[in-house]
Amino acid sequence: MEINQCEAVLKAVETGSLSAAAEALNYTQSGITRMIRSLENELGYEVFFRSKHGVTLTENGKAMLPLFTEIVRAHSNAKEFSSRLTGLLRGTLNIGTYFSISALCLPPILKGFCALYPGISINLTEGGNRETYEWLNDGLMDFCFCAKPSDNVPCQWIPLFEDEIVVWLPKGHELENQSSFPIKRLEQEPFIHTSPDHDTDQDRLLRQFSLHPDTRFSTRDGFSTYKMVAAGLGISFNQRLISRDWKDEIIELPLDPPQYISLGIAAPTTRELSPAAKVFIEYAEKEITQSPPV
């Protein structure tokens, strides 16, 4: 079993197709197909189901996934450790992250970090709470920037900052001049739901207060929701950070009572962080403490 075969499996799981994995790893599609077939022949069973829509893991593939992940991680850690012996830190970081954090918090952090550690390459994968926790648990990410998980999610939680939840109203709304928005009123307005049933901040708040809004539209993207609110199609709510740099096309009001979410880093508890991951987390903590994004 070769390290490049294990890397190919993990990239195919991440992307959902062999062609996308080949492109990401700079292989030809036929080359990565032969690589996976060779691995399957060595193991004696298929790792993937193949269809015109892509690839998914077989049951044996799912059982082997933690081992493939650990092999790749051990190889990366060995290279990093060897680099440290010569005074250089090298490696690859796979980081799961919220859209708001990747777009609005990480760029200056990445710029400064990569200037200090040019030998470390970084792959960012965006998702919601549910996706980031699953990626972390499956070993696909070294750590994740996300909202604080519930107590039943096994991880080490490193809090970074709090962000306020604000309501998005179209201009001309009858409450636009009020100082806050009553939380129960969320049930009385046409509502635009971003990524429903994905354990988002919206899902959590609606569950917490047993709210059942009149959902007229749903989207997968906060910016789409923002533009739909601006067009007068309904109201919504989200972190204040998300719309910080967007044009002033809507009205933002804090909720009554005020609501906040804790954003930070979820790190694994079942495995040791790589040297590169430890260095990045330390750097990110320092930068965000010195220059909070909100």
N, C-alpha and C positions, 0 to 999 in steps of 0.2 A: 504494500500500500504506500503510494507516494504522496508527499505533501501537496503537490500540485493537483492530484486527484481529489484530495479532501477539500482544498480551496475551491475547486470547481463545483463540488457538491454544495458547499455553503453558499456560493454565489448564485447557483441555480435555485436554491431554496429562497434566497432573498429576492431574486428578480422574477421567479416564476417561469423562466424559460431558458433553454440552453443557448439560444441565439443571443439573448441579452447578457447571459453570463459570459459567453465567448467574447462579446464586444467589450465588456467591463474588464476582462482579464487579458485582452489583446491576443486571443486565440481565434482561429477560424472556427466556424460552426462544425465543420467536419472533424477538426482537431479535437474540440472539446467533447464531441459525441464519441469519438474513439477512446478518449481518455476515460469517460464514464463507463463505456462498455467494457473496457479493460478492467476497471475496478469491479464491476459487477461480475465478470467472469472469475476474477480472483476470489471474490466473496462467495460465489455460488448462488446468488439470488439478485433480483433486480432491486435497485435503490429507488428508481423513479417509475411512476406511471407516466406514459407519454401520450399526448393528444394534440390535436391541432390548436388547442388553446394554451399549451405549454406543458409544464411538468409539475407533478405533485409527488410527495414521498409515499412509497409503499409502507406497510406496517413495519417491515424489516428496516426500511430506510429511516423511519421515525425512531426506531429503537437504536439505530447506529448514530443518529444525528449528534447526541452529546459527545460521542467518542470522536467523530470527525471534528467537532468544534474544539475539543480538548487537544487533539493532535495539532491543529493549526495554531491554537493559542500557545501550546508548549514550544512549537517551532519559533513563533514570533518572540516569545519571552527569551528563548535561548539566544536569538540574534540580538535582542536588546541588551541582554546581560553581557554578551561578547563585546558589543559596542561600548558599553560602559567601561569595560576593562581597558579599552583604548582611549577613553575620554570622550567618546561620542555616544549620543543616544539616538537610536534609530528604531523604526518599527511602523506599524500601522494601527490606527485607532478607528474603531467602528462605534459611532456615537448616535444614539437615538435622541430625537429632540422634537419638542413642540415647534410649530411654525413660528409662533411669536418670538420664541427664544432664538431659533436659528436665523431669523430675518433681522431681529432688532437688537439682540444681545451679543451673539457670537461673532459677527464679522470683525469688530475691533479686537476681540480676544484672540481670534484665530490669527489675525495679522501679527499681533505682538508675539504670540506663542511660536508661530512658524519662523519668525525672525530669529528667535532664540534657539529653536530646535528644528533646523531645516531638514534633518534626516527623518522626521516623523511625518508620515502622510495621514490624512484624516478623511474618513468617509462619513458623511452626515446622512441619516435617513429620517425623514419627517413622519410623524404619526401622532395619534391621540394617546390618551392615557392607556387605554386597553392595549393598543399595539406596542407601545414602548415597554410595558410591563411584560408582555409575552416575549418580545425580543430579548429582554434581559434574562428572563427565566430560561429561554431556549439557548442562551449562550451566543446569540447572534450579535449582540452589542456588548461592548466593554462596560458601558454605563449609559445612563439616559438623563437628559434634562426634561423634567416633567413636573406635574403637580404632585403634591404629597399623596402617596398611595394610602389606601386603607390599611388597617392593622393586619389584615390577612394576606397581604402581599409581602412575600419574603424579600427584603432588601435592606441595605444600609441607607438611611436617609440623611442627606446633607442639605439643610435648608440654606437658601441663598437670599431670597427677598420675598416680600408679599406684594401682591397686586390687587387692586380693587376691581370688583365686578361693577360694570356700569351698563345702564340700559341705553340702547340705540333707538332714537325716535326720528321720524322724518321731520324736516323743517315744517313749521306750521301746525304741529301737533298741539292740542289744547293744553298740554302740560309742559310745553317747552320752556316756560318762564318759571317753573317751580324749582325748588332747591333739591328735590329728591323725587323718586318714583316709588309709590307703595308697592311692595312686593306682590301682594295678592292681586294687584291690578294686571299682572302678567296673564291672568286667566281671562281677562275681559277684552283683550285686543287681538287682532289678527297677528299671528306669531310666525316668525321664520326661524326654523330650527337648524342649527349647524351640526352635521354628523350625528343624527339621533342614534341612540342605542349603542354608542361607542364609549361609554363612561367618560364623556367630556365634562368640562366644568358646567355646561348648561344642564346636562343630564343629572349631575350631582345636586345642583341647587334645586332643580325641579323635584327630585326625590326628597331632598331634605325638608322642603316645605309642603310636600304632597300637592304640588301644583299640576294642573292639567290644562295647559294653554290650548287655545284654538289654533292649532298648527295648520297654516295654509300652504306653506312651502317648506322644503328642506333642501339643504345644500351640503356639499362636502368641503366647502372652502369659506373661510371667514370673510374674505374680500367680496365674494359673491353675495354673501348675506348683507354685508355693509352696503353694497350698491343697490340691492333690492329694497333695503330700508330707505335709502336716499330717494328711490323712485316712488316711495309711498305705498309699497306693497304690504307693509306690516311693521312690527317692531321686533327687536331681538335684544340680547344682552351678551356681553363677553368681557374679557379682561380689558382694562384700560390700555394696557401696553399694545394690544393688537392694532388699534387704530391711531396710535400715537403719531405716526408719520404720514397718515393718509390725509387727503384734502378735507377741509371742513365742510362736508356735505350733509351732515346729520347733527342731531342734538344728542349730547351725552349727559345722562343724569345718574348720580349714585342711587343705589337702592335704599329703601327705608323698610327695615333696618339695614345698615351698611353691611356689605358682604366682601370678604377678602379670601384669596387663595394663597397658599404657600407654594412657591416654586423653588425647585432645587435640583439636586442630583440624586438619582437612585443608582446605587452601586450593588453588585452582587454580594451575597453573604456566603455562598457555597464555593467560591473560588477566590484565589488571590488576584488582586488587581495587578496588571502588568506595570513595569516601571514607567512606561510612557503614560499610561492612564493615571498613575499616581501624580506624576509631574503636571499633567494637564489639569487635573482637578485642583491641585494646590494653586496653580496659576490662575484658574478661573475664579476660585474663591477670593483670592487677593484682589483681582481686577474688579469684580462685582462689588466687593466690600468698599473699595475706594471710590468707585463710580457707579452707584446704583442706577439701573435703567429707568426706574420710576421714582 
